[in-house]
Amino acid sequence: MASVVDVVRRLIAPLTRTRVFRRVIGPALLPPVERFVAWVSHGRVQVSGLLVPSLVLHTIGARSGEPRDVPLMYTPDGHGRAIVAGTNFAGARHPAWTANLLAHPDAAITVRGRRMPVHATPIAASELDEVWARIEAQWPGYRNYERESGRTVRLFRLQPVRPQG
């Protein structure tokens, strides 16, 4: 028997594959809704987390050097690590957080209210198809964001690390 989340996911997933979602609804609506819900819930609830595994990535700005937080969908890799994809709603530009990780690969994530340090490693070209297959097993059609963007989406593996101290 399907859970409520499975039913909602089946209803919403086709919407996320539409051009109007990728170009208008997603980029315009989701970030402010995520920020509002995070503010109201004191960071305990993520809208995207209701449908897919989600985390908050805590990075340092590549140019500004300032702390940056961004909610992201992730895919577990089966080895205790998270895979994140810089799809940017199929936009032509890479999301800023990907440049932040390239400049400062030591970051942190918050998953289900627990913050942990991670080290980000770009996924090697030789692994891309295998990693995309894992991501699409979780969210079918997700690689279409890459195809429609006209760029190679940056994928990262986030490896938890033990805090120094």
Sine and cosine of phi, psi and omega as CSV:
sin_phi,cos_phi,sin_psi,cos_psi,sin_omega,cos_omega
0.00,0.00,0.74,-0.67,-0.05,-1.00
-0.96,0.27,0.62,-0.79,0.06,-1.00
-0.98,0.18,0.21,-0.98,0.04,-1.00
-0.86,0.52,-0.67,0.75,0.00,-1.00
-0.88,0.48,-0.68,0.74,0.01,-1.00
-0.88,0.47,-0.67,0.74,0.00,-1.00
-0.91,0.42,-0.73,0.68,0.01,-1.00
-0.89,0.46,-0.66,0.75,0.01,-1.00
-0.87,0.49,-0.70,0.72,0.01,-1.00
-0.89,0.46,-0.53,0.85,0.02,-1.00
-0.97,0.22,-0.63,0.78,-0.09,-1.00
-1.00,0.10,-0.56,0.83,-0.07,-1.00
-0.79,0.61,-0.72,0.69,0.01,-1.00
-0.88,0.47,-0.57,0.82,0.03,-1.00
-0.88,0.47,-0.65,0.76,-0.05,-1.00
-0.93,0.37,-0.25,0.97,0.03,-1.00
-1.00,-0.01,-0.04,1.00,-0.03,-1.00
-1.00,0.07,0.44,-0.90,0.02,-1.00
-0.89,0.46,-0.64,0.77,-0.03,-1.00
-0.89,0.45,-0.58,0.82,0.06,-1.00
-0.93,0.37,-0.76,0.65,-0.07,-1.00
-0.91,0.41,-0.55,0.83,-0.08,-1.00
-1.00,-0.10,-0.48,0.88,-0.13,-0.99
-0.85,-0.53,-0.90,0.43,-0.14,-0.99
-0.88,0.47,-0.80,0.60,-0.05,-1.00
-0.85,0.52,-0.87,0.49,-0.06,-1.00
-0.92,0.40,-0.54,0.84,-0.06,-1.00
-1.00,0.09,-0.60,0.80,-0.15,-0.99
-0.99,-0.13,-0.70,0.71,-0.13,-0.99
-0.89,0.45,-0.74,0.67,-0.03,-1.00
-0.85,0.52,-0.73,0.68,0.02,-1.00
-0.92,0.39,-0.57,0.82,0.04,-1.00
-0.91,0.41,-0.69,0.72,0.04,-1.00
-0.86,0.52,-0.71,0.70,-0.01,-1.00
-0.89,0.46,-0.68,0.73,-0.01,-1.00
-0.90,0.44,-0.74,0.67,-0.01,-1.00
-0.90,0.43,-0.63,0.78,0.05,-1.00
-0.89,0.45,-0.66,0.75,0.00,-1.00
-0.91,0.41,-0.75,0.67,-0.02,-1.00
-0.89,0.45,-0.63,0.78,-0.06,-1.00
-1.00,-0.03,0.10,0.99,-0.06,-1.00
0.83,0.56,0.63,0.78,0.07,-1.00
0.99,0.16,0.09,1.00,-0.06,-1.00
-1.00,0.08,-0.33,0.95,-0.05,-1.00
-0.81,-0.58,0.69,-0.72,0.13,-0.99
-0.88,-0.48,0.78,-0.62,0.01,-1.00
-0.85,0.53,-0.75,0.66,-0.02,-1.00
-0.88,0.47,-0.48,0.88,0.00,-1.00
-0.92,0.39,-0.23,0.97,0.05,-1.00
-0.96,0.27,-0.32,0.95,-0.05,-1.00
-0.89,-0.45,-0.57,0.82,-0.05,-1.00
-0.66,-0.75,0.36,-0.93,0.10,-1.00
-0.84,0.54,0.77,-0.63,-0.06,-1.00
-0.72,-0.70,0.42,-0.91,0.03,-1.00
-0.59,-0.81,0.22,-0.98,0.19,-0.98
-0.94,-0.35,0.83,-0.56,0.03,-1.00
-1.00,-0.04,0.78,-0.62,0.03,-1.00
-0.94,-0.34,0.94,-0.35,-0.03,-1.00
-0.84,-0.54,0.04,-1.00,0.14,-0.99
-0.93,-0.37,0.75,-0.66,-0.03,-1.00
-0.84,0.54,0.74,-0.67,-0.03,-1.00
-0.87,0.49,-0.63,0.77,-0.01,-1.00
-0.98,-0.18,-0.64,0.77,-0.11,-0.99
-0.99,0.14,-0.49,0.87,-0.09,-1.00
0.97,0.25,0.08,1.00,-0.02,-1.00
-1.00,0.01,0.48,-0.88,0.07,-1.00
-0.90,0.44,0.65,-0.76,0.00,-1.00
-0.73,-0.69,0.65,-0.76,0.05,-1.00
-0.82,-0.57,0.66,-0.75,0.03,-1.00
-0.56,-0.83,0.76,-0.65,0.10,-1.00
-0.98,0.22,0.70,-0.72,-0.04,-1.00
-0.65,-0.76,0.50,-0.87,0.23,-0.97
-0.97,0.24,0.56,-0.83,0.12,-0.99
-0.69,-0.72,0.29,-0.96,0.07,-1.00
-0.85,-0.52,0.84,-0.55,0.10,-1.00
-0.89,0.45,0.64,-0.77,-0.02,-1.00
-1.00,-0.07,0.03,1.00,0.01,-1.00
1.00,0.05,-0.03,1.00,-0.02,-1.00
-0.78,-0.63,0.45,0.90,0.03,-1.00
0.99,0.15,0.17,0.99,0.00,-1.00
-0.91,-0.41,0.29,-0.96,0.02,-1.00
-0.92,-0.40,0.60,-0.80,0.10,-0.99
-0.94,-0.35,0.77,-0.64,0.06,-1.00
-0.84,-0.54,0.56,-0.83,-0.07,-1.00
-0.85,-0.53,0.78,-0.62,0.01,-1.00
-1.00,0.08,0.90,0.43,-0.06,-1.00
-0.97,0.26,-0.54,0.84,0.01,-1.00
0.80,0.59,0.65,0.76,0.01,-1.00
0.81,0.59,0.60,0.80,0.01,-1.00
0.92,0.39,0.36,0.93,0.05,-1.00
-0.94,0.34,0.35,-0.94,-0.05,-1.00
-0.95,0.31,-0.34,0.94,-0.05,-1.00
-0.95,-0.30,0.51,-0.86,0.10,-0.99
-0.93,0.36,0.60,-0.80,0.07,-1.00
-0.91,0.40,0.51,-0.86,-0.06,-1.00
-0.84,0.54,-0.57,0.82,-0.06,-1.00
-0.88,0.48,-0.46,0.89,0.02,-1.00
-0.94,0.34,-0.62,0.79,0.08,-1.00
-0.91,0.41,-0.60,0.80,0.04,-1.00
-0.87,0.49,-0.70,0.71,0.00,-1.00
-0.93,0.37,-0.58,0.81,0.05,-1.00
-0.90,0.44,-0.63,0.78,-0.01,-1.00
-0.98,0.18,-0.57,0.82,-0.07,-1.00
-0.68,-0.74,0.99,0.14,-0.09,-1.00
-0.94,0.35,-0.28,0.96,0.08,-1.00
-1.00,0.07,0.90,-0.44,-0.11,-0.99
-0.65,-0.76,-0.32,-0.95,0.08,-1.00
-0.55,-0.84,0.36,-0.93,0.10,-0.99
-0.73,-0.68,0.45,-0.89,0.16,-0.99
-0.88,-0.47,0.85,-0.53,0.02,-1.00
-0.81,-0.59,0.84,-0.55,-0.01,-1.00
0.75,0.66,0.69,0.72,0.08,-1.00
0.99,0.14,-0.03,1.00,-0.02,-1.00
-0.95,-0.31,0.86,-0.52,0.00,-1.00
-1.00,-0.04,0.67,-0.74,0.03,-1.00
-0.54,-0.84,0.57,-0.82,0.07,-1.00
-0.96,0.29,0.56,-0.83,0.03,-1.00
-0.67,-0.75,0.32,-0.95,0.15,-0.99
-0.87,-0.49,0.80,-0.61,-0.05,-1.00
-1.00,-0.10,0.73,-0.68,0.06,-1.00
-0.80,-0.60,0.80,-0.60,0.07,-1.00
-0.88,0.48,0.60,-0.80,0.04,-1.00
-0.96,0.29,0.76,-0.65,0.00,-1.00
-0.92,0.40,0.52,-0.86,0.00,-1.00
-0.82,0.57,-0.58,0.81,-0.03,-1.00
-0.93,0.38,-0.29,0.96,-0.03,-1.00
-0.98,-0.21,-0.09,1.00,-0.16,-0.99
-0.83,0.55,-0.76,0.65,-0.04,-1.00
-0.89,0.46,-0.66,0.75,0.02,-1.00
-0.90,0.44,-0.68,0.73,-0.01,-1.00
-0.93,0.37,-0.68,0.73,0.05,-1.00
-0.87,0.49,-0.61,0.79,0.03,-1.00
-0.88,0.47,-0.64,0.77,0.04,-1.00
-0.91,0.41,-0.70,0.72,0.01,-1.00
-0.88,0.47,-0.71,0.71,-0.04,-1.00
-0.95,0.30,-0.33,0.94,0.13,-0.99
-0.92,0.40,-0.51,0.86,0.03,-1.00
-0.99,0.11,-0.68,0.74,-0.07,-1.00
-0.68,-0.74,1.00,0.04,-0.07,-1.00
-0.81,0.58,0.65,-0.76,0.04,-1.00
0.99,0.10,0.02,1.00,-0.10,-1.00
-0.89,0.45,-0.50,0.86,-0.02,-1.00
-0.93,0.36,-0.27,0.96,0.07,-1.00
-0.86,0.50,-0.46,0.89,0.07,-1.00
-0.85,0.52,-0.67,0.75,0.01,-1.00
-0.91,0.41,-0.73,0.68,-0.03,-1.00
-0.86,0.51,-0.67,0.74,-0.05,-1.00
-0.98,0.21,-0.35,0.94,-0.02,-1.00
-0.97,0.24,-0.41,0.91,-0.05,-1.00
0.98,0.22,0.24,0.97,0.02,-1.00
-0.67,-0.74,0.28,-0.96,0.10,-0.99
-0.99,0.11,0.88,-0.47,-0.01,-1.00
-0.93,0.38,0.68,-0.73,0.06,-1.00
-0.98,0.19,0.82,-0.57,0.06,-1.00
-0.92,-0.39,0.65,-0.76,0.00,-1.00
-0.77,-0.64,0.58,-0.82,0.16,-0.99
-0.98,-0.21,0.81,-0.59,0.00,-1.00
-0.97,-0.22,0.93,-0.36,-0.04,-1.00
-0.99,-0.17,0.88,-0.47,0.08,-1.00
-0.86,0.50,0.61,-0.79,0.03,-1.00
-0.79,-0.61,0.43,-0.90,0.06,-1.00
-0.98,0.22,0.71,-0.70,0.02,-1.00
-0.88,0.47,0.64,-0.77,0.06,-1.00
-0.97,0.26,0.64,-0.77,0.06,-1.00
0.47,-0.88,0.00,0.00,0.00,0.00
